[in-house]
Amino acid sequence: MPTITKLFSLQEASEHNTKEDCWVVIDGKVYDVTTYLDEHPGGDDVLLTATGKDATDDFEDAGHSKDARELMKDFCIGELDLSPVIPELEISGKKQTVGTANKVLPKALDYWVFPVAIISVSVIAGLFYLRKK
């Protein structure tokens, strides 16, 4: 009979981030290490800071032994759901303007303001200069 593996999202795993309820994600597997916090040689802080993210790199960087890797099997409760998350679309009753003119026009004005100001000042200065002669 095939083993059914429970899938957890990273968001769901990250919600278990206290001494009373602590899950970590390593190599795509989710581990409930709550009962192991007091026994962890590196202290419970190490495991608590590993919640809310994929802690694979942290685990590998610590150089865990083969025995530690074997012990992990006892705490595995499922796997990380790697399917893409598709955000729900928000349907709004508000009329939305869809046009590039609304977006482009302010930018176009920004690019013309400075050159037009320089030309205007130059023309006014030229008129004053010619008037004095």
N, C-alpha and C positions, 0 to 999 in steps of 0.2 A: 504494500500500500504506500503511495507516495506521501511524503511529508508535506503538509501545508505550512507555508511560511507566511507569517503575518508581515504586512508591509506598513511602514511608518514613514511619514514625511519628516523632513529635517525640522520643520516648524513644530510638529508634534513632539519630537524627541527633545527639542530645546525647552519645552515647557516643563520638563522634569529636571529641575536644576537646583534642588535643595538637598540637604543632608538626609531628609526623610524620604526623598524620591529623586534619585539621580540616574539619568541615562546618558550614555556616551555613544557616539557613532565612530566606528573604526572599520576601514576597508569595506564600506557599504553594509555593515551589519550593525544592528542596534543592541546595546548591552545595558541591562539594568544592573548597575553596580552598587545599588543602595546598601546591600548587606555587606559589601566588600570595602566600603569606605574606611572603616576603622582598621582594617588589615592591610591596606595598600601601603607598601614600603615607602612610597614617595609622599604619603600623607593624603588626606582627603581633599585638600585644596587643589591639588593637581587635577584630580578627577572633576571637581566642581567647576574649575575654569575651562574644562574641555567640553562642557555642555553647550549646546546652541550652535555648534559648528561640526564640521567633519574633522575629527581629531586624529586622523590617520598619520599625518606628518609628525605631530607631536609624539604619538606613540612610537613611530619608527625612530625618531631622533633620540628617544630615551634609551634605545638599545635593550629592549625587553628580551628575556631569555626564552628558550623553548618551553620551559615549564610555565612561564607566565602566559604564553600563547595557548598552551593546553588548558590552563585554568580559565581562560576567557570563554571557552565553549560552555562552561556551566552557567554563564551569565547572559548568553545570547538569547534574546527574546524575539528577534525578527530581523528583517532587512530594511534598508533604506529604499523608499520608493523613488526611483530615478526617472519616472515618467514626467514629461514636461508639465509644468503648472500653467493652465490656461486661465487667466483672470476672467471673472465674470464681467460681461459688458453692462455698463450702467445706461439704462434707457432714460432719457430726460425729455420732459415735455417742453422744455425751453427751446425757442427758435435759435438756431445757431447760424452765424454768418459763415458761409463757406466761400471764401474768395481770396485770391492772392493779393488783390488790390489793398485790402485792409492790412495785410502784413507787409507788403512791399513799399507802400507809400510812405510810412514813417521813416523807413530806412533810407529811401531815396532822398527825402527832405534832409536827413542828417548829413548826407554826402554833399549837398548843394549849399547848405547854410554858410559854411566857412568860405568857399570860393566867392560866393555872391557878396558876402560882407567885405572881403578884400577888394573886389572890383568896385564896390560902392564907395569905399573909403578912398580908393585911388582916383575915381572920377571926381569926387568932391574936392580932394586935394588939388587935382589938376585945374579945376574950375577956379579955385581960390588963387592959384599961381598965375593963371592967365589973366585974371581980373586985376591983379596988382600991376601988371605990365602996361 
